[in-house]
Amino acid sequence: MKIEATTITETEDFRIIIYPASRPFTAKEAKIITEKIFDFLPTWAAHGKPLSASFKIVKNQFVIISVDEEQEAASGCSIDSLGQIFRSLDSEFQLGFFDRMKASFVENDEVKTMKLQDFRAALKNKEISEEIEVFDFSKNTYVDFLNNFLLPLKQSWAGIYIN
């Protein structure tokens, strides 16, 4: 059920759920993650009604789940069942999917992830350039994801950490 980016309609009604890993996936991990999500999504339902969903892996580190809420809205229980898949993957591979105290950014064309306190200290001490781009995992619509997932530091949520 993986849908390539070219076939996804850009609409505010596509809800996005982002699972950011703390490191890139190995080839084996990416294959298993893809297989598990591919097997799960066709069975994913909210109150017995199937959800129209797709996914993609971005930068070999972030899993993006997209749900067409024009068809059927994801419910708390359905989100929990999705979370179980990711908790299982997290447990199996120690990916840090549920660690929200981290920052991921691009520096010199390389994706880097650091503990938030280390990231803040590195910015303060000028160990990280202010020219980096920062990922924002709070995006919840596909259009917002397309436009604002990766932003220059000064325009991002992390801009508050620079002088």
C-alpha positions as CSV (number, residue, x, y, z in Angstrom):
1,M,0.0,0.0,0.0
2,K,3.0,2.3,-0.3
3,I,2.1,5.3,-2.3
4,E,4.8,7.3,-4.1
5,A,4.8,11.0,-3.5
6,T,3.6,11.7,-7.0
7,T,0.3,10.0,-6.4
8,I,-0.6,11.7,-3.1
9,T,-3.1,14.5,-3.5
10,E,-2.0,17.6,-1.7
11,T,-4.9,18.3,0.6
12,E,-5.3,19.5,4.1
13,D,-7.5,16.5,4.8
14,F,-4.6,14.1,4.7
15,R,-3.6,13.7,8.3
16,I,0.1,13.0,8.9
17,I,1.7,11.1,11.7
18,I,5.5,11.2,11.9
19,Y,7.6,8.6,13.6
20,P,11.1,10.0,13.8
21,A,14.0,7.6,14.5
22,S,17.0,8.7,16.4
23,R,19.3,7.3,13.7
24,P,19.2,6.1,10.1
25,F,17.8,2.7,9.4
26,T,20.0,-0.2,8.3
27,A,19.0,-1.9,5.1
28,K,17.6,-4.8,7.1
29,E,15.6,-2.5,9.4
30,A,14.2,-0.5,6.5
31,K,13.0,-3.7,4.8
32,I,11.4,-5.0,8.0
33,I,9.8,-1.6,8.8
34,T,8.4,-1.4,5.3
35,E,7.1,-4.9,5.3
36,K,5.4,-4.5,8.7
37,I,3.7,-1.2,7.8
38,F,2.8,-2.5,4.3
39,D,1.1,-5.5,6.0
40,F,-0.6,-3.4,8.7
41,L,-2.1,-0.5,6.7
42,P,-4.6,-2.6,4.7
43,T,-6.1,-3.9,8.0
44,W,-6.0,-0.5,9.8
45,A,-9.5,0.6,10.8
46,A,-11.3,3.1,13.0
47,H,-14.4,1.7,14.7
48,G,-14.5,-1.1,12.1
49,K,-14.3,1.2,9.1
50,P,-11.1,0.8,7.0
51,L,-8.7,3.7,6.9
52,S,-7.3,4.9,3.6
53,A,-3.6,5.3,4.5
54,S,-0.2,5.3,3.0
55,F,3.4,5.7,4.2
56,K,6.8,6.7,3.1
57,I,10.2,6.7,4.7
58,V,12.0,10.0,4.4
59,K,15.8,10.5,4.7
60,N,16.0,6.8,5.7
61,Q,15.1,7.9,9.2
62,F,11.6,9.2,9.4
63,V,8.4,7.2,8.8
64,I,5.5,9.3,7.5
65,I,2.0,7.8,7.8
66,S,-0.7,9.6,5.8
67,V,-4.5,9.1,6.4
68,D,-7.2,10.4,4.1
69,E,-9.6,11.7,6.6
70,E,-12.1,12.6,3.9
71,Q,-12.7,8.9,3.7
72,E,-12.6,8.1,7.4
73,A,-11.0,9.8,10.4
74,A,-8.5,8.0,12.5
75,S,-9.7,7.5,16.1
76,G,-7.8,7.2,19.3
77,C,-8.0,3.4,19.2
78,S,-6.8,3.3,15.6
79,I,-3.9,5.6,16.5
80,D,-3.1,3.3,19.4
81,S,-3.0,0.2,17.1
82,L,-0.6,2.1,14.8
83,G,1.5,3.0,17.8
84,Q,1.7,-0.7,18.8
85,I,3.4,-1.4,15.5
86,F,5.9,1.3,16.1
87,R,6.5,0.3,19.8
88,S,7.3,-3.2,18.5
89,L,9.7,-1.9,15.9
90,D,11.2,0.5,18.5
91,S,11.7,-2.4,20.9
92,E,13.2,-4.6,18.3
93,F,15.7,-2.1,16.9
94,Q,16.1,0.6,19.5
95,L,15.1,3.4,17.1
96,G,13.9,6.0,19.6
97,F,10.6,6.6,17.8
98,F,9.0,7.8,21.0
99,D,11.9,9.9,22.3
100,R,10.6,13.5,21.8
101,M,13.5,15.1,23.5
102,K,15.7,15.1,20.4
103,A,16.5,17.4,17.5
104,S,17.1,16.3,14.0
105,F,18.8,18.6,11.5
106,V,20.7,18.8,8.3
107,E,24.3,20.0,8.4
108,N,26.7,19.7,5.4
109,D,24.0,17.6,3.6
110,E,24.0,15.0,6.4
111,V,21.0,14.3,8.7
112,K,22.1,14.4,12.3
113,T,20.1,13.8,15.5
114,M,21.1,14.9,19.0
115,K,19.5,14.9,22.4
116,L,17.8,18.2,22.8
117,Q,20.0,19.4,25.6
118,D,23.1,18.6,23.6
119,F,21.6,20.4,20.6
120,R,20.9,23.5,22.6
121,A,24.4,23.5,24.1
122,A,26.0,23.0,20.7
123,L,24.1,25.9,19.2
124,K,25.0,28.1,22.2
125,N,28.6,27.2,21.9
126,K,28.6,27.7,18.1
127,E,29.5,24.1,17.6
128,I,26.6,23.8,15.1
129,S,26.2,26.4,12.4
130,E,23.2,28.7,12.4
131,E,22.9,27.8,8.7
132,I,21.5,24.3,9.4
133,E,18.0,23.2,8.5
134,V,15.8,21.6,11.3
135,F,13.1,19.0,11.0
136,D,9.7,19.7,12.6
137,F,7.9,16.5,13.7
138,S,4.8,18.3,14.8
139,K,3.4,18.6,11.3
140,N,-0.1,17.0,11.1
141,T,-1.3,17.7,7.6
142,Y,0.3,16.7,4.3
143,V,0.5,20.2,2.9
144,D,2.1,21.5,6.1
145,F,4.6,18.5,6.0
146,L,5.5,19.4,2.3
147,N,6.0,23.0,3.1
148,N,7.4,23.1,6.6
149,F,8.9,19.7,7.6
150,L,12.5,21.0,7.0
151,L,13.1,24.7,7.7
152,P,16.1,27.0,8.2
153,L,17.1,27.1,11.9
154,K,15.9,30.7,12.3
155,Q,12.5,29.9,10.9
156,S,12.1,26.7,12.8
157,W,10.9,25.8,16.3
158,A,14.6,25.7,17.3
159,G,15.1,29.3,16.4
160,I,14.5,30.2,20.0
161,Y,17.8,28.6,20.9
162,I,19.9,31.1,19.0
163,N,20.9,34.6,20.2
